[in-house]
Amino acid sequence: MLGRFWLSIALLTATVMQVLDITIVSVALPYMAGSLSANETQISWVVTSYLVAAAISTPLLGSMPLPD
């Protein structure tokens, strides 16, 4: 029972960190666009590639075996 509690805490923490990362990227977009002289289409590729990388890496890292 205690193992499930800690698993739930770990999943909740990972989800909050993922949302926080996406929020940071969203806030940084205008600064990135200004410093790179990029238009909205080019900046949308930055967000898309970040979200795709996060969506691919999250399940892969979550399925890694725990050390003994």
C-alpha positions as CSV (number, residue, x, y, z in Angstrom):
1,M,0.0,0.0,0.0
2,L,2.8,2.4,0.9
3,G,4.5,1.7,-2.5
4,R,1.4,2.8,-4.4
5,F,1.4,6.0,-2.4
6,W,5.0,6.9,-3.3
7,L,4.3,5.9,-6.9
8,S,1.3,8.3,-7.0
9,I,3.5,11.0,-5.5
10,A,6.2,10.4,-8.2
11,L,3.7,10.5,-11.0
12,L,2.1,13.7,-9.7
13,T,5.5,15.3,-9.4
14,A,6.5,14.3,-12.9
15,T,3.2,15.7,-14.3
16,V,3.6,19.0,-12.5
17,M,7.2,19.3,-13.7
18,Q,6.1,18.6,-17.3
19,V,3.4,21.3,-17.1
20,L,5.9,23.7,-15.6
21,D,8.4,23.0,-18.4
22,I,5.8,23.7,-21.1
23,T,4.8,26.9,-19.3
24,I,8.4,28.1,-19.3
25,V,8.7,27.4,-23.0
26,S,5.5,29.3,-23.7
27,V,6.7,32.3,-21.7
28,A,10.1,32.3,-23.4
29,L,8.6,32.3,-26.9
30,P,8.4,36.0,-27.5
31,Y,12.0,36.5,-26.4
32,M,13.2,33.6,-28.6
33,A,11.3,35.0,-31.6
34,G,12.8,38.5,-31.0
35,S,16.3,37.3,-30.6
36,L,16.2,34.9,-33.6
37,S,14.2,37.3,-35.8
38,A,11.7,34.5,-36.4
39,N,8.1,34.7,-37.5
40,E,5.1,32.9,-35.9
41,T,5.4,29.9,-38.2
42,Q,9.0,29.3,-37.3
43,I,8.4,29.7,-33.6
44,S,5.4,27.3,-33.7
45,W,7.9,24.6,-34.9
46,V,10.0,25.2,-31.7
47,V,6.9,24.5,-29.6
48,T,5.9,21.5,-31.7
49,S,9.3,19.9,-31.6
50,Y,9.6,20.5,-27.8
51,L,6.2,18.9,-27.2
52,V,7.0,16.0,-29.5
53,A,10.3,15.4,-27.7
54,A,8.6,15.6,-24.3
55,A,5.8,13.2,-25.4
56,I,8.3,10.7,-26.7
57,S,10.8,10.8,-23.8
58,T,8.3,10.8,-20.9
59,P,7.0,7.2,-21.5
60,L,10.5,5.9,-22.4
61,L,12.0,7.3,-19.2
62,G,9.1,6.2,-17.1
63,S,9.5,2.6,-18.3
64,M,13.2,2.4,-17.2
65,P,13.8,-0.2,-14.5
66,L,14.4,1.0,-11.0
67,P,17.8,0.4,-9.5
68,D,17.9,-2.3,-6.8
